[in-house]
Amino acid sequence: MISLKKYLDTVGTGLKPEAGAEEGDLLTAAVGAYRSALVEMGSCSLDACPGLGNGLKQGLDRLEARLGGGVTREAVEETEGSVQQQLQEWGRRTARHYREKAGEVKEILIVMARTAESVGARDQRCAEQIDRVTTRLKKIANLEDLSEIRASIESSAAELKTSIDRMTAEGKAAIDRLRTEVATFQTRLDQAEQVASCDSLTGLRNRLSVEGHLERRLAAGVPFCVAIIDIDRFKQVNDRHGHVAGDELLRQFATELKSACRSKDIVGRWGGDEFIILLDCGLVDAQAQIDRLSAWVCGSYKVEGNSGPVQLQVDASIGLAESRPSEALKGLIARADAEMYRQKAAGRGEAKR
């Protein structure tokens, strides 16, 4: 898509493509490469999540077929937006799917552990009961008459006791092994849940994880605040210094953001250069926290650019909103987003004066 847009922009500005390349051939190659990429992404989605990949594949296949009917700037831009939307929605549904599966497996393992404990307790009770029977048999065997019967009873009782002891020991060992295995699986599940809830670039919570916390807070009806944070002029960093520098800035900014927040605050990456914070407090306390946070995270950052180290002066716009009774998540985020954009517009106005 980048090649396609770059080509169309080149044509639109009257510039010529690279030497030796015919316009028609270049456009045909770019469109063909992009259509192949769409098909391959759809196929990969089936491998990544067979249960949910088919929907994404069908959507991308339709977009790929649409490009076969001719290419215009409007078609390219529309396709780009559709691809981004479908990939984002598929990513969220897939992450939610695997989190639900992890939860199901966890419940199964917990049931197994409880069952094993109950079986162990039952075996222990049986062993104690049979031991009491063995004791009574030994008392009977102490009678002076019927010596052969007594010897036989003593021998049988001893063998029975040995068998019960072995059964108890083996049962305890089996339960211990099962408990160890359950603990191992529990650790793996916790690690998998941690991976599923984290943003791979910054290490903060991802959007799906934060949305879950927000929905639970809204359902509980307890007042809280949400802050949307957007790095100002971030696109210029990518354009001037490269995406590697942009990614490094996002990582550093996320680290500073996390360190400036309280341990009880939920901090996540909302998408792109936007971050989000859930604050369990009222608007007045939240505003004081945001003012302190803004002074901490805004300032000078050093990243590695295309031509070497670069010193960047970073500012951020922050929109704060307090939850309202019976308000949906979409409305709360929209209010915080609108306040963030209002601050961003005000900052640009001040910069012009």
C-alpha positions, 0 to 999 in steps of 0.5 A: 500500500505504501508503494501504491500511494507513493506511486499515485502521489508521484503521478499527482505531483507530476514527478516521474517514477524511477529511471527505466521504469514505465508508469504502466509497468510500475503501477501493475507491479505495485498493485499485484504485490499489494493484492498478493500481500492481502491474500497472504495476510488472509492465509496467515490469519487462518494459521494464527487462529483457525476459528476466527481467521476465515472471516478476515480472509474473506474480507481481505479476499474481497478487497483484493478482488476489488482492486482487480477492477481498476485503481484510483486514488480513492480506491487505494485510500478506501482499501487502506482504511478497510484493511486497517479496520479489519486487522484491528478488529480481528486482532482484538477478537483473536486476543479475546478468543485466546484469553477466553480459552486460557480461562477455560483451561484454567478452570479445568485445571482447578477442577482437576486439582480439587478432584485429586484432593478429594480422591486423596482424602477419600483414599486416606479415609479408606486406609484408616478404616481398613487399618482399624479392621486390621487391628481388630483382626489382630485382637481376634488372632490373640486367642489361644485356640485355632492356632492355624486360623490365627496364623493365617489371619495374622499373615493376611492382616499383615499383607493387607496392611502392607497393601494399604500402606503402599496404596496410601503412599502411591496415592499421596505421590500421585496427588503431589505430582498432580499438584506440581503439574497444576502449579506448572500449568497455572504459571504458564497460563498466567504468563500467557495471559500476561502476554495477551494483555501486553502491548508488544512494543511498549510493555504497557497493557494493550487496548483490549486489556484496558477496555476490559478494566474500563468495562468492569469499572463502569459495570460496578458504578464506582466513579473513576477518571480516564485520561487519553494522552497523545504525543504531539507531532509524533508523525514528524519524528517518523518522517524525519528520523525513521520509524525505528526512532519513532518506536524508540520514542514510544518505548521511552515515553511509555517507561516515563509514563508508567513511572509517573503513575501510581501503582494502582493506576491502569496504564496502557497503549491505546493505539499508535502514539496514544496512551490511556490511564485509568485513575480510581479517583474523582476529577479534582484528584485526577487533574492534579495527578495529570498535571504532575504527570504532564510535567514529568513525561514532557521534555527532552528525549534522546533516540537513535535516528537514521543519521545518528543520535537525535535530541527531541523535545516532546510535548503531549496533549492530555484529555481527562474525563470522569465517568458518569452513571449509566454511561457506556464505554464509547461515550466516556472515551469520546469525551476524553478524546474530545478534550485531548483534541481541544488541548492539542488545537489550543497548543497549536494556536499558542505556537502560532502566536 
